Amino acid sequence: MHLTPELEQKRDALYEGLRSLGRVLVAYSGGVDSAYLAFAAHEVLGNDMIAVLADSPSLARSQMLDAIAFAEEQHIPLKVVQTSELEKPDYQRNDAMRCFHCKDELFTTMEQYRAEQGFHSVAYGVNKDDQGDFRPGQQAARGHGVAAPLLDAGMTKQDIRELARVAGLRVWEKPASACLSSRIEYGRAVTREALEQIERGEDALKALGFRQFRVRHHGEIARLEIAREEMARLWEDGRAETIAERLGELGFIHVTLDLRGFRSGSLNEALLRLRARRAAGG
């Protein structure tokens, strides 16, 4: 399998950027972006890199286990650290800056570990496509001086998936999966109980064969986002009834389906509409 000249040039730019970082810690979640970045860093730097996986209640157990398994498969050095963002009121209140407080906690923890272990740099897997959405976590990264090798190399999400595919990495087509807290509507407190509801609800959908979806938490209401190409399967073999029953057992009073389907960052849509209304004096 061969790369296009453009993609080969981007990969070479990534490798050169990684070499310039010296001994580096890579913020790692197991998603395709951070997984490919960790893989590339290991290719270039060997054991002069460590993938750092943050364990907290906002990380689904299935995602954590898969991230650990991928690192083991690729012989990538891995460090699992505990983060405590859920204990902080600024994070719990779940306003528009929640992601900032999460990433601030992560990068503070990684910076401490970097200093203790004598590493030179911290890097994370932001890419070119991430620049178009509201992502305060990037503000936290800039504040901590965290390197963005994929972005610096001009890589898009599709570039990363293709590079991962050509490299034979099984995560190349892994669906995007933000933290569990991102499913809770802004202004509703992030609690362990809510995160567990979401995780168990999404486990139920996964067990029924769905691949790209979210369980959005609106208090007593669970709003399901399912990829449009998968929606028809809801009405087959009693899946809709099974989902409604399972989510009801988890404490949701109403279970609704978002007819627009799955969208990454959909909770930001309401936030942006509210800001636009306020700017217009509405």
C-alpha positions as CSV (number, residue, x, y, z in Angstrom):
1,M,0.0,0.0,0.0
2,H,1.4,3.4,-1.0
3,L,0.8,6.9,0.1
4,T,0.1,9.8,-2.2
5,P,3.0,12.3,-2.5
6,E,1.1,14.9,-0.5
7,L,0.3,12.5,2.3
8,E,3.9,11.2,2.3
9,Q,5.1,14.7,2.6
10,K,2.8,15.3,5.6
11,R,4.0,12.1,7.3
12,D,7.6,13.2,6.8
13,A,6.8,16.6,8.3
14,L,5.2,14.8,11.3
15,Y,8.3,12.7,11.8
16,E,10.6,15.6,11.6
17,G,8.4,17.6,14.1
18,L,8.5,14.6,16.5
19,R,12.3,14.4,16.3
20,S,12.5,18.1,17.2
21,L,10.5,17.5,20.5
22,G,13.2,15.3,22.1
23,R,11.8,12.9,24.7
24,V,8.1,13.3,24.6
25,L,4.9,12.4,26.5
26,V,1.9,11.9,24.2
27,A,-1.6,12.5,25.6
28,Y,-3.3,9.3,24.6
29,S,-7.0,8.3,24.7
30,G,-7.0,5.4,22.2
31,G,-8.9,7.3,19.5
32,V,-7.5,7.3,16.0
33,D,-5.7,10.7,16.3
34,S,-3.9,10.0,19.6
35,A,-3.3,6.4,18.7
36,Y,-1.6,7.3,15.4
37,L,0.4,10.1,17.1
38,A,1.6,7.6,19.7
39,F,2.4,5.1,17.1
40,A,4.3,7.6,15.0
41,A,6.2,8.9,18.0
42,H,7.2,5.4,18.9
43,E,8.4,4.8,15.3
44,V,10.6,7.9,15.4
45,L,11.7,8.0,19.1
46,G,11.4,4.5,20.3
47,N,11.4,4.4,24.1
48,D,12.1,8.1,24.3
49,M,8.3,8.5,24.3
50,I,5.5,7.4,26.5
51,A,1.8,7.5,25.8
52,V,0.0,8.9,28.8
53,L,-3.6,7.6,29.4
54,A,-5.8,9.6,31.8
55,D,-8.0,7.4,33.9
56,S,-11.1,9.2,35.2
57,P,-14.9,8.5,35.5
58,S,-15.4,10.4,32.2
59,L,-13.5,7.7,30.3
60,A,-15.6,4.7,29.4
61,R,-14.1,1.4,30.7
62,S,-14.4,-0.2,27.2
63,Q,-12.5,2.7,25.7
64,M,-9.8,2.5,28.4
65,L,-9.3,-1.3,27.9
66,D,-9.2,-0.9,24.2
67,A,-6.6,1.9,24.5
68,I,-4.4,-0.3,26.7
69,A,-4.8,-3.2,24.3
70,F,-3.7,-1.1,21.3
71,A,-0.6,0.2,23.1
72,E,0.3,-3.4,24.0
73,E,-0.2,-4.6,20.5
74,Q,2.1,-1.9,19.1
75,H,4.6,-2.2,22.0
76,I,4.1,1.5,22.8
77,P,5.3,2.5,26.3
78,L,2.2,3.4,28.3
79,K,1.6,5.2,31.6
80,V,-1.8,5.3,33.1
81,V,-2.4,8.3,35.4
82,Q,-5.3,9.3,37.6
83,T,-6.8,12.7,37.0
84,S,-9.2,14.5,39.4
85,E,-11.2,16.9,37.2
86,L,-14.5,15.5,38.5
87,E,-13.6,16.8,42.0
88,K,-13.3,20.4,40.8
89,P,-16.3,22.7,41.0
90,D,-15.2,24.5,37.8
91,Y,-15.5,21.2,35.9
92,Q,-18.6,19.9,37.7
93,R,-20.7,22.9,36.9
94,N,-20.4,22.0,33.2
95,D,-20.4,25.4,31.5
96,A,-19.0,26.1,28.1
97,M,-15.4,25.9,29.5
98,R,-15.7,22.4,30.9
99,C,-13.3,21.0,28.3
100,F,-10.7,23.7,29.3
101,H,-10.8,22.5,32.9
102,C,-10.5,18.9,31.9
103,K,-7.5,19.5,29.6
104,D,-5.9,21.8,32.2
105,E,-6.0,19.0,34.7
106,L,-4.6,16.5,32.2
107,F,-1.8,18.7,31.1
108,T,-0.9,19.8,34.6
109,T,-0.6,16.1,35.6
110,M,1.5,15.3,32.5
111,E,3.7,18.3,33.1
112,Q,4.4,17.1,36.6
113,Y,5.2,13.6,35.3
114,R,7.4,15.1,32.5
115,A,9.5,17.0,35.0
116,E,9.8,14.0,37.3
117,Q,10.9,11.7,34.5
118,G,13.2,14.1,32.6
119,F,11.2,14.3,29.4
120,H,11.4,17.4,27.2
121,S,7.9,17.8,25.7
122,V,4.2,17.1,25.9
123,A,2.2,16.5,22.7
124,Y,-1.4,15.9,21.9
125,G,-3.4,14.8,18.9
126,V,-5.3,17.9,17.7
127,N,-5.6,18.0,13.9
128,K,-6.6,20.5,11.2
129,D,-10.3,19.6,11.2
130,D,-10.5,20.3,14.9
131,Q,-10.0,24.0,14.3
132,G,-13.6,24.5,13.0
133,D,-15.5,23.7,16.3
134,F,-15.7,25.3,19.7
135,R,-12.9,23.5,21.6
136,P,-11.7,25.3,24.7
137,G,-9.4,22.3,25.4
138,Q,-7.1,23.7,22.8
139,Q,-6.8,26.9,24.8
140,A,-5.6,24.9,27.8
141,A,-3.0,23.1,25.5
142,R,-1.7,26.5,24.4
143,G,-1.4,27.7,27.9
144,H,0.7,24.7,28.9
145,G,2.9,24.9,25.8
146,V,1.7,21.5,24.5
147,A,3.0,20.6,21.1
148,A,0.5,19.7,18.3
149,P,2.5,17.6,15.8
150,L,-0.4,16.5,13.7
151,L,-1.7,20.0,13.3
152,D,1.7,21.4,12.5
153,A,2.1,18.8,9.7
154,G,-1.2,20.0,8.2
155,M,-3.0,16.7,8.8
156,T,-6.8,16.3,8.6
157,K,-8.8,13.6,10.2
158,Q,-9.0,11.8,6.9
159,D,-5.2,12.0,6.5
160,I,-4.7,10.4,9.9
161,R,-7.1,7.6,9.1
162,E,-5.4,6.9,5.8
163,L,-2.0,6.9,7.4
164,A,-3.2,4.6,10.1
165,R,-4.8,2.3,7.5
166,V,-1.6,2.1,5.5
167,A,0.4,1.4,8.7
168,G,-2.0,-1.6,9.4
169,L,-3.4,-0.1,12.6
170,R,-6.8,-1.6,13.5
171,V,-8.0,1.8,14.9
172,W,-7.9,3.4,11.4
173,E,-11.7,3.3,11.1
174,K,-12.6,3.5,14.8
175,P,-15.5,5.9,15.4
176,A,-14.9,9.2,17.1
177,S,-15.6,9.1,20.8
178,A,-15.2,12.1,23.1
179,C,-15.3,11.8,26.8
180,L,-18.6,10.8,28.6
181,S,-19.0,14.3,30.1
182,S,-19.4,15.7,26.6
183,R,-22.8,13.9,26.5
184,I,-24.3,16.0,29.3
185,E,-26.0,19.2,28.3
186,Y,-24.3,22.4,29.3
187,G,-25.4,23.7,32.7
188,R,-26.3,20.3,34.1
189,A,-23.8,19.1,36.7
190,V,-21.3,16.4,35.8
191,T,-21.7,13.6,38.4
192,R,-20.5,10.1,38.6
193,E,-24.1,8.9,38.5
194,A,-24.8,10.7,35.2
195,L,-21.6,9.4,33.6
196,E,-22.5,5.9,34.6
197,Q,-25.9,6.2,33.1
198,I,-24.4,7.4,29.8
199,E,-21.7,4.7,29.8
200,R,-24.2,1.8,30.5
201,G,-26.7,3.3,28.0
202,E,-24.0,3.4,25.3
203,D,-22.9,-0.1,26.1
204,A,-26.5,-1.2,25.5
205,L,-26.5,0.3,22.1
206,K,-23.2,-1.2,21.2
207,A,-24.4,-4.6,22.3
208,L,-27.2,-4.3,19.8
209,G,-24.8,-3.7,17.0
210,F,-24.8,0.1,16.6
211,R,-21.5,1.7,15.7
212,Q,-21.8,5.5,15.6
213,F,-24.0,7.0,18.2
214,R,-24.3,9.0,21.4
215,V,-26.6,9.0,24.4
216,R,-27.1,12.7,25.3
217,H,-28.1,13.3,28.9
218,H,-30.8,15.9,29.5
219,G,-31.8,15.0,33.0
220,E,-34.8,12.7,32.8
221,I,-34.5,12.7,29.0
222,A,-32.0,10.6,27.0
223,R,-31.6,12.0,23.5
224,L,-30.2,9.3,21.2
225,E,-28.1,10.3,18.2
226,I,-27.6,7.5,15.8
227,A,-25.8,7.7,12.4
228,R,-28.4,8.1,9.7
229,E,-27.3,5.1,7.8
230,E,-27.9,3.0,11.0
231,M,-31.3,4.5,12.0
232,A,-33.4,2.0,10.0
233,R,-32.0,-0.8,12.2
234,L,-33.7,0.7,15.2
235,W,-37.1,-0.6,14.0
236,E,-35.8,-4.1,13.3
237,D,-36.0,-7.0,15.7
238,G,-37.4,-4.9,18.6
239,R,-34.3,-2.9,19.0
240,A,-36.1,0.4,19.8
241,E,-38.2,-1.2,22.5
242,T,-35.1,-2.9,24.0
243,I,-33.2,0.4,24.1
244,A,-36.1,2.3,25.7
245,E,-36.5,-0.4,28.3
246,R,-32.8,-0.5,29.1
247,L,-32.5,3.3,29.4
248,G,-35.6,3.3,31.5
249,E,-33.9,0.9,33.9
250,L,-31.0,3.3,34.1
251,G,-33.3,6.1,35.3
252,F,-34.3,8.0,32.2
253,I,-38.0,8.8,32.1
254,H,-38.1,9.6,28.4
255,V,-36.0,8.3,25.5
256,T,-36.0,10.3,22.4
257,L,-34.4,10.0,18.9
258,D,-32.7,13.0,17.3
259,L,-33.9,13.0,13.7
260,R,-30.8,14.8,12.6
261,G,-28.7,11.8,13.5
262,F,-25.3,11.6,15.0
263,R,-23.1,14.8,15.0
264,S,-19.9,15.2,16.9
265,G,-20.1,18.2,19.2
266,S,-23.9,18.6,18.7
267,L,-24.3,20.1,22.2
268,N,-22.3,23.1,20.9
269,E,-25.0,23.8,18.4
270,A,-27.4,25.0,21.1
271,L,-24.6,27.0,22.7
272,L,-23.8,28.7,19.4
273,R,-27.4,29.5,18.8
274,L,-27.8,31.0,22.2
275,R,-24.7,33.2,21.7
276,A,-26.0,34.3,18.3
277,R,-29.4,35.2,19.9
278,R,-27.7,37.2,22.6
279,A,-25.5,39.0,20.1
280,A,-28.6,40.0,18.2
281,G,-30.3,41.3,21.3
282,G,-32.9,38.5,21.4
